[in-house]
Amino acid sequence: MPDVRIFYCGPKEDLPRFGVLTQTASMRQGIDCKMPSNDTYVTHAGSHMEPTWKHDEVFPIIAHIIGQQYQQHQRYITSHEITAQLVQDDAAKSLIRHAQSQQRKNSSPERIAHNIVAWFSQRITVGNSPWKERFERTKIEGRWAYKPVSDTLTKQD
């Protein structure tokens, strides 16, 4: 039986907490943790590639979308709605197209946008995001939804 490798996919600053787990069929070797190099971005088991988009380029677009949608609807904005708006946003479209051009498999714009929104949420969940102070979150139908905290409403574009 071949080795099973599970990679952490995330920012470099979190790499010291995670590693590569190797499990052999015999289990005689136990668990061997190895660190991916800090200049690689692991997307899934056995695959290394450079990031296809950057948090600091797209997360402000997501923040703007949440603020804009909240002003219009006055309710939590679901991750599904954020994803739908992200694929329509002119600035995000070019980032999504660039991400598509960098991937080996051709993911749809919606899939890439969903992944971006999932990363936005993940960074808040682990407490490593400047956006955590700007938004309240709740789960709606098992998925995160956002609204600006009341004192940031006046700071929106």
URKACOR-V602018 format. One record per residue. RES is the residue in three letters. NEAR is the number of other C-alpha atoms within 10 Angstrom. D_LAST is the distance of its C-alpha to the last C-alpha in Angstrom with 1 decimal. Layout:
res=[RES;RES]
near=[NEAR;NEAR]
d_last=[D_LAST;D_LAST]
//
This chain:
res=[MET;PRO;ASP;VAL;ARG;ILE;PHE;TYR;CYS;GLY;PRO;LYS;GLU;ASP;LEU;PRO;ARG;PHE;GLY;VAL;LEU;THR;GLN;THR;ALA;SER;MET;ARG;GLN;GLY;ILE;ASP;CYS;LYS;MET;PRO;SER;ASN;ASP;THR;TYR;VAL;THR;HIS;ALA;GLY;SER;HIS;MET;GLU;PRO;THR;TRP;LYS;HIS;ASP;GLU;VAL;PHE;PRO;ILE;ILE;ALA;HIS;ILE;ILE;GLY;GLN;GLN;TYR;GLN;GLN;HIS;GLN;ARG;TYR;ILE;THR;SER;HIS;GLU;ILE;THR;ALA;GLN;LEU;VAL;GLN;ASP;ASP;ALA;ALA;LYS;SER;LEU;ILE;ARG;HIS;ALA;GLN;SER;GLN;GLN;ARG;LYS;ASN;SER;SER;PRO;GLU;ARG;ILE;ALA;HIS;ASN;ILE;VAL;ALA;TRP;PHE;SER;GLN;ARG;ILE;THR;VAL;GLY;ASN;SER;PRO;TRP;LYS;GLU;ARG;PHE;GLU;ARG;THR;LYS;ILE;GLU;GLY;ARG;TRP;ALA;TYR;LYS;PRO;VAL;SER;ASP;THR;LEU;THR;LYS;GLN;ASP]
near=[7;8;10;14;14;15;22;19;18;17;15;13;9;13;15;10;8;15;18;17;18;18;19;16;11;8;9;8;10;12;12;11;12;12;14;19;10;11;11;16;20;20;15;13;13;10;10;15;14;12;17;16;17;11;15;8;12;19;18;13;19;21;20;14;19;25;25;18;20;17;14;9;9;12;13;21;23;21;22;16;14;22;23;15;19;25;21;13;14;11;13;20;15;12;20;24;16;13;19;19;13;15;13;8;8;12;14;12;21;17;15;22;25;19;13;21;20;15;15;21;21;14;17;16;12;10;12;13;16;10;17;18;12;18;20;15;19;14;12;13;8;7;13;18;22;24;24;28;14;11;8;13;16;9;10;12;7]
d_last=[55.5;52.8;50.4;47.3;44.2;41.0;38.1;35.0;31.9;29.2;27.9;30.6;30.1;31.3;34.4;36.8;36.5;37.3;39.9;41.9;44.4;47.6;50.0;53.4;55.7;58.3;55.9;58.4;55.8;53.4;49.7;48.9;45.4;44.2;40.9;39.1;38.6;35.3;34.6;34.8;32.5;34.5;33.4;36.4;40.0;41.7;38.9;37.2;34.5;31.6;28.1;26.7;23.0;21.3;19.3;17.1;16.2;15.5;14.4;10.9;10.9;12.5;10.0;7.2;10.2;11.2;8.3;8.4;12.1;12.5;11.1;13.5;16.4;16.3;18.2;18.3;17.2;20.1;20.4;22.1;19.2;16.8;19.6;20.0;16.3;16.5;19.5;17.9;14.8;15.9;15.0;16.5;19.5;20.6;20.4;22.3;24.9;25.5;26.1;28.5;30.3;30.9;32.4;36.1;35.7;33.6;31.0;29.0;25.3;25.0;27.0;25.0;21.7;23.5;24.7;21.3;20.0;23.3;22.8;19.3;21.3;24.3;22.7;21.4;24.9;26.7;24.6;23.6;19.8;17.2;15.2;18.1;16.9;13.5;15.0;18.2;20.4;23.4;25.7;26.1;29.2;29.4;26.0;22.9;20.2;17.0;14.8;12.5;14.8;14.7;13.8;10.5;9.2;8.4;6.6;3.8;0.0]
//
